[in-house]
């Protein structure tokens, strides 16, 4: 009975991934833009355009993965790793399919290819960092 309770609560706690991922994306993009503006204003030479596109997006993935992982741990400390990943993995797969399906929208923009690649990297980094934070927490619980 205790095992099934842990599984159910782990799944419910993983629903926070969606909201914390969105908040983390906004925070990370804001930090990336601030970083880019600060970097651009203090240096004499111009940053290549693909870096100015990719850095804020990838930073958003890092921030959202960290935020999602720690919020999940704060909500339910006795989580099961596999069941805590069900909702995030399904969400990530749906988002990746949507991005790849609509990839033609990015090719018409300036730096469209770099925007497309950075969004794919962002999504993969988010789920990877989320997984690593939860795995570290579960490993520490078992000791």
C-alpha positions in Angstrom: 0.0 0.0 0.0 2.8 2.4 0.8 4.4 1.7 -2.5 1.3 2.6 -4.5 0.9 5.8 -2.4 4.5 6.8 -3.4 3.8 6.1 -7.0 0.5 8.1 -7.1 2.0 11.1 -5.2 5.1 11.0 -7.5 2.9 11.3 -10.5 0.8 14.1 -9.0 4.0 16.0 -7.9 5.4 15.6 -11.5 2.4 17.7 -12.8 4.2 20.7 -11.4 6.8 20.2 -14.2 4.6 21.9 -16.7 4.0 25.1 -14.7 7.5 25.3 -13.3 8.9 24.7 -16.8 7.0 27.7 -18.2 8.1 29.9 -15.3 11.7 28.7 -15.7 11.6 29.4 -19.4 10.5 33.0 -18.8 13.2 33.5 -16.1 15.9 31.9 -18.1 15.1 33.9 -21.2 15.1 37.1 -19.2 18.4 36.2 -17.6 19.8 35.4 -21.1 18.7 38.6 -22.6 20.1 40.6 -19.6 23.4 38.7 -20.0 23.5 39.4 -23.7 22.7 43.1 -23.3 25.3 43.5 -20.6 27.9 41.6 -22.7 27.1 43.7 -25.8 27.3 47.0 -23.9 30.7 46.4 -22.3 32.6 44.8 -25.2 33.7 46.6 -28.4 33.3 43.7 -30.8 30.0 42.3 -32.0 28.7 38.9 -30.8 27.8 36.5 -33.7 24.1 36.5 -34.2 23.7 32.8 -33.6 25.1 33.2 -30.1 22.7 36.0 -29.3 19.9 33.7 -30.3 21.1 30.5 -28.7 22.5 31.6 -25.4 19.2 33.0 -23.9 17.3 29.9 -25.1 19.7 27.4 -23.7 20.0 29.3 -20.4 16.2 29.2 -20.2 16.4 25.4 -20.5 18.9 25.2 -17.7 16.9 27.5 -15.4 13.6 25.7 -16.1 15.2 22.2 -15.5 16.6 23.3 -12.1 13.4 25.1 -11.1 11.2 22.1 -12.1 13.4 19.6 -10.3 13.6 21.5 -7.0 9.9 22.4 -7.0 9.1 18.7 -7.5 11.4 17.7 -4.6 9.9 20.4 -2.3 6.4 19.3 -3.0 7.0 15.6 -2.4 10.3 14.4 -0.9 9.6 10.7 -0.9 9.3 10.4 -4.7 9.8 7.5 -7.0 12.1 8.4 -9.9 10.4 6.5 -12.7 6.9 7.7 -11.8 8.1 11.3 -11.3 9.3 11.3 -14.9 6.1 10.1 -16.6 4.4 13.5 -17.0 7.6 15.4 -17.9 8.7 12.9 -20.5 5.2 12.8 -22.1 5.2 16.6 -22.1 8.7 16.8 -23.6 7.8 14.3 -26.4 4.7 16.3 -27.3 6.6 19.6 -27.4 9.4 18.0 -29.5 6.9 16.6 -32.0 5.1 20.0 -32.1 8.4 21.9 -32.7 9.6 19.5 -35.4 6.2 19.4 -37.1 6.2 23.3 -37.2 9.9 23.6 -38.1 8.9 25.3 -41.4 7.9 28.4 -39.3 11.4 28.9 -38.2 13.1 28.7 -41.6 11.5 31.9 -42.8 13.0 34.0 -40.0 16.4 35.5 -39.7 18.6 33.0 -37.8 15.6 30.6 -38.1 17.8 27.5 -38.1 19.6 28.6 -35.0 16.3 29.3 -33.2 15.0 25.8 -34.2 18.2 24.1 -32.9 18.4 26.1 -29.7 14.8 25.2 -28.9 15.5 21.5 -29.4 18.6 21.8 -27.2 16.7 23.8 -24.6 14.0 21.1 -24.3 16.6 18.3 -24.0 18.6 20.2 -21.4 15.5 20.9 -19.4 14.5 17.2 -19.1 18.1 16.1 -18.5 18.7 18.6 -15.7 15.3 17.7 -14.2 16.2 14.0 -14.3 19.6 14.5 -12.8 18.2 16.6 -9.9 15.6 14.0 -9.1 18.1 11.1 -9.5 20.5 12.8 -7.1 17.7 13.3 -4.6 16.5 9.6 -4.8 20.1 8.4 -4.5 20.6 10.4 -1.4 17.4 9.0 0.1 18.5 5.4 -0.4 21.8 6.0 1.6 
